[in-house]
Amino acid sequence: MNVLINRIPHTLPEGATVADAIATIAARAPFAVAVNTRFVPQSRYAEQRLQPGDEVEIIAPVTGG
């Protein structure tokens, strides 16, 4: 299935989860995840299934002044 991860198209297998999306881009903690602009808590990464066309944002905090 096709999804967007950080606005870049990716193809993931049917039944893929948020955890699979994170692994696809090799995201390194700390980060937050939203699917279709809804926050997904870390405790749900492995069970939150994605649907074709979902937009996943994996956002790392930025520090500085």
C-alpha positions as CSV (number, residue, x, y, z in Angstrom):
1,M,0.0,0.0,0.0
2,N,1.1,3.6,-0.6
3,V,1.5,6.0,2.3
4,L,3.3,9.3,2.8
5,I,6.0,9.4,5.5
6,N,7.2,12.9,6.1
7,R,5.6,13.9,2.8
8,I,7.6,11.3,0.8
9,P,5.7,8.5,-0.9
10,H,6.6,5.0,0.4
11,T,5.2,1.5,-0.3
12,L,4.5,-0.6,2.7
13,P,3.0,-4.1,2.9
14,E,-0.7,-4.4,3.7
15,G,-1.3,-4.5,7.4
16,A,1.8,-2.3,8.1
17,T,1.9,-0.4,11.4
18,V,3.3,2.9,12.6
19,A,6.3,0.9,13.9
20,D,6.9,-0.3,10.3
21,A,6.8,3.3,9.0
22,I,9.3,4.3,11.7
23,A,11.6,1.4,10.7
24,T,11.2,2.3,7.0
25,I,12.9,5.7,7.5
26,A,15.2,4.4,10.4
27,A,14.0,7.2,12.7
28,R,16.0,7.6,15.9
29,A,14.5,8.7,19.2
30,P,13.4,11.1,20.4
31,F,10.5,11.7,18.0
32,A,6.7,12.1,18.0
33,V,4.4,10.5,15.5
34,A,1.1,11.6,14.0
35,V,-1.1,9.8,11.4
36,N,-3.4,12.1,9.5
37,T,-2.6,14.9,12.0
38,R,-3.6,12.7,15.0
39,F,-0.9,12.0,17.6
40,V,-0.1,8.4,18.1
41,P,1.3,7.5,21.6
42,Q,4.5,5.3,21.6
43,S,2.5,2.5,23.3
44,R,0.4,2.1,20.1
45,Y,3.2,2.1,17.5
46,A,3.2,-1.7,17.1
47,E,-0.6,-2.0,17.0
48,Q,-1.7,1.1,15.1
49,R,-2.3,-0.2,11.5
50,L,-1.9,2.1,8.6
51,Q,-4.4,2.4,5.7
52,P,-3.6,3.2,2.0
53,G,-3.1,7.0,1.6
54,D,-2.3,7.7,5.2
55,E,0.0,10.6,6.0
56,V,2.5,9.8,8.7
57,E,4.6,12.5,10.2
58,I,7.6,11.5,12.3
59,I,8.9,14.7,14.0
60,A,12.1,15.1,16.0
61,P,12.3,17.9,18.5
62,V,14.6,20.9,17.6
63,T,16.5,22.8,20.2
64,G,18.3,26.0,19.9
65,G,17.7,29.7,20.2
